[in-house]
Amino acid sequence: MGNEPEPDGPLVRAAGGVVWRAVPGGVEIVVVHRPRHEDWSLPKGKLDDGETWLAAAVREVAEETGLDVEVGESLGDVTYEVERHGTRSPKIVRYWALRATGGTFVPNEEVDELRWLSLEAAAGLLSYGLDREVVDRFRGRQAAG
């Protein structure tokens, strides 16, 4: 990584999911717009104290999307660095495949838009390569299943 400084902040732990539903000819997944960051991403958020990774994933998806989900298989972790107030911290985000079972999206402070998209369209809209990597993992599991 060249001359970038090493992270000096505490580890940030977050969890989320590829929220999906079956449609004729395949699946669609949820992509959310976060106005604070002006980006399109997979729903996710930080773990609360004492919370498990999986509980955080289900809670964050519900908070951001209003959707109820059925937990599927793990899609693994992604790791990157975040900077806040001049401090660089490592961040780990753990993802699951989460099948939507109900609920209704209501725009909120964190997420002002939700789109159901094909895997290809989602990959084209997502702002971050690591999110696209998670979608690719999901696609591979769908093809194998």
C-alpha positions as CSV (number, residue, x, y, z in Angstrom):
1,M,0.0,0.0,0.0
2,G,2.9,2.3,-0.3
3,N,3.4,5.0,2.3
4,E,0.0,4.9,3.8
5,P,0.0,5.0,7.6
6,E,-1.0,2.0,9.6
7,P,-4.4,2.1,11.2
8,D,-4.2,3.5,14.7
9,G,-7.9,3.3,15.7
10,P,-9.9,0.5,17.2
11,L,-11.3,-2.3,15.1
12,V,-14.8,-1.5,13.7
13,R,-17.1,-4.5,13.4
14,A,-20.1,-4.4,11.2
15,A,-22.5,-6.9,9.6
16,G,-25.0,-7.0,6.8
17,G,-26.4,-9.0,4.0
18,V,-27.3,-9.6,0.4
19,V,-31.1,-9.4,0.8
20,W,-32.8,-11.3,-2.0
21,R,-36.1,-12.5,-3.4
22,A,-36.9,-14.9,-6.2
23,V,-38.4,-13.5,-9.4
24,P,-39.2,-15.2,-12.7
25,G,-35.9,-16.1,-14.3
26,G,-33.7,-15.5,-11.2
27,V,-33.3,-13.3,-8.2
28,E,-33.3,-9.7,-7.3
29,I,-31.2,-8.1,-4.5
30,V,-31.6,-5.0,-2.4
31,V,-29.2,-2.0,-3.0
32,V,-29.7,1.0,-0.7
33,H,-28.8,4.7,-1.1
34,R,-27.2,6.4,1.9
35,P,-27.6,10.2,1.6
36,R,-24.9,10.8,4.3
37,H,-22.3,9.1,2.1
38,E,-24.0,9.7,-1.2
39,D,-23.4,6.1,-2.2
40,W,-25.2,2.9,-3.1
41,S,-24.3,-0.1,-1.0
42,L,-25.5,-3.3,0.6
43,P,-27.4,-2.9,3.8
44,K,-25.1,-3.2,6.8
45,G,-24.1,-1.5,10.1
46,K,-22.0,-1.7,13.2
47,L,-22.4,-4.2,16.0
48,D,-23.9,-3.0,19.3
49,D,-22.0,-3.9,22.4
50,G,-22.5,-7.6,23.2
51,E,-24.3,-8.3,20.0
52,T,-23.5,-11.2,17.7
53,W,-22.5,-10.7,14.1
54,L,-25.6,-12.4,12.8
55,A,-28.0,-10.6,15.2
56,A,-26.4,-7.3,14.0
57,A,-26.9,-8.2,10.4
58,V,-30.6,-9.0,10.8
59,R,-31.1,-5.9,13.0
60,E,-29.3,-3.5,10.6
61,V,-31.2,-4.9,7.6
62,A,-34.5,-4.3,9.4
63,E,-33.5,-0.8,10.5
64,E,-32.3,0.3,7.1
65,T,-34.8,-1.5,4.8
66,G,-37.9,-2.4,6.9
67,L,-37.6,-5.9,5.6
68,D,-37.9,-9.2,7.6
69,V,-35.4,-11.8,6.5
70,E,-34.7,-15.5,6.7
71,V,-31.0,-16.2,7.3
72,G,-29.1,-18.2,4.7
73,E,-25.5,-19.0,4.4
74,S,-22.5,-16.9,5.3
75,L,-21.0,-14.9,2.5
76,G,-17.8,-14.2,4.4
77,D,-16.0,-11.0,5.4
78,V,-14.6,-8.0,3.8
79,T,-11.9,-5.8,5.4
80,Y,-10.9,-2.2,4.7
81,E,-9.9,0.9,6.5
82,V,-12.2,3.8,7.6
83,E,-11.1,7.3,8.6
84,R,-13.0,9.3,11.2
85,H,-11.8,12.5,13.0
86,G,-8.3,11.9,11.7
87,T,-8.1,8.4,13.0
88,R,-7.7,5.4,10.7
89,S,-9.3,2.2,11.9
90,P,-9.6,-1.3,10.4
91,K,-13.2,-2.4,9.6
92,I,-14.5,-5.9,9.2
93,V,-17.9,-6.5,7.7
94,R,-19.4,-10.0,7.8
95,Y,-22.2,-10.8,5.3
96,W,-25.0,-13.4,5.0
97,A,-27.4,-14.3,2.2
98,L,-30.8,-13.0,3.6
99,R,-34.1,-14.0,1.9
100,A,-36.7,-11.3,2.2
101,T,-39.9,-12.7,3.8
102,G,-41.9,-9.5,4.3
103,G,-41.9,-5.9,5.5
104,T,-42.1,-2.6,3.8
105,F,-39.4,0.0,3.1
106,V,-39.9,3.5,4.5
107,P,-37.3,6.1,3.6
108,N,-35.4,7.1,6.7
109,E,-32.4,9.2,7.9
110,E,-29.9,6.4,7.0
111,V,-31.4,5.2,3.8
112,D,-33.5,7.3,1.5
113,E,-33.9,4.9,-1.4
114,L,-34.1,1.1,-1.8
115,R,-34.0,-0.7,-5.2
116,W,-34.6,-4.3,-6.0
117,L,-32.2,-5.1,-8.9
118,S,-30.9,-8.0,-10.9
119,L,-27.4,-9.1,-9.8
120,E,-26.0,-7.5,-12.9
121,A,-27.8,-4.2,-12.4
122,A,-26.8,-4.2,-8.7
123,A,-23.2,-4.7,-9.5
124,G,-23.4,-1.8,-11.9
125,L,-24.9,0.5,-9.3
126,L,-22.9,-0.4,-6.2
127,S,-20.4,2.3,-5.3
128,Y,-17.7,0.0,-3.9
129,G,-15.7,-2.9,-5.3
130,L,-15.9,-4.8,-2.1
131,D,-19.8,-4.8,-2.2
132,R,-19.5,-6.1,-5.8
133,E,-17.2,-8.9,-4.5
134,V,-19.9,-9.9,-2.0
135,V,-22.5,-9.9,-4.7
136,D,-20.2,-12.2,-6.8
137,R,-19.9,-14.6,-3.8
138,F,-23.7,-14.6,-3.6
139,R,-24.0,-15.3,-7.3
140,G,-21.6,-18.2,-7.0
141,R,-23.6,-19.7,-4.2
142,Q,-26.8,-19.3,-6.2
143,A,-25.2,-21.0,-9.2
144,A,-24.0,-23.9,-7.0
145,G,-27.3,-24.2,-5.2
